[in-house]
């Protein structure tokens, strides 16, 4: 079996596998973040709505409303800590940006019309998208909680 001596001979496979891997990672991460966001918001709404009902059902006992109130506080804290909605939006945007580049590449549309440069351009475009998303993530993680002065907790990381 002859091994190609031209390093660009296998770049097409690499460039597209890079784009496919990035797309798959962002797709999975967006779905996961969306599920966590929807679950937390739904649970927060249901528990919040149960507080006044529990107070009416058992007006002499404040235990149930107090416990439900604590659950609301914890859910609100988790939502603020993990920013699932922000992750969902950010990952979805990155996924769609990668998909747009894949479509252009597959159809040999500009800037992917030249076979000599198309693979390098695709790898560059995907890397740029990942770096932009990572930059946004770093900004979110690097922000401090103004009330406590502590750094925000890190969340999911983009693909390496």
C-alpha positions, 0 to 999 in steps of 0.5 A: 500500500502506497503512503501519500507523500503529500501531507495535504492528501489527507487534510480533507478527511481531517478538516471534515472530521474536525468540523463534524466533531465540533458540530457533534460536540456543540449539538450534544452540549446544547441539548444537555444545557437545554434539558437542564434549563427546561427542567430547572425552570419547570421545577422552579415554576411548580415549586413556586406555585406550590408555596401559596397552596401549601400555606392554604392547605395547612395554615398552622404549619409553616414547615411545608412552605418553608421547605418549598421556599428553600427549594426555590432558593436552591433552584434559583442559585443553581440556575444563576451558577450554571447558566444553562440557558446561556450555554444552550444559546451559545452552544447552539450558535456555535453549532449552527456556525459550524454547520454553515461552514460544513454546508459551504464546504460540501457544496464547494461554495466560496470560500471553499471553491479552490481544492488547494485551500478549502481544507485549510480554510475549513479547519481555520473557520472551525477553529475560529468558531471554537475560539470565539465560543471559548472566549465568551465562555471565559468571560462568563466564567471570569465574571465575579459575583458582585455580592460575594466577590467570588469567581463564578463556577466553571461549567461545561468546556468546549471541545479541545 
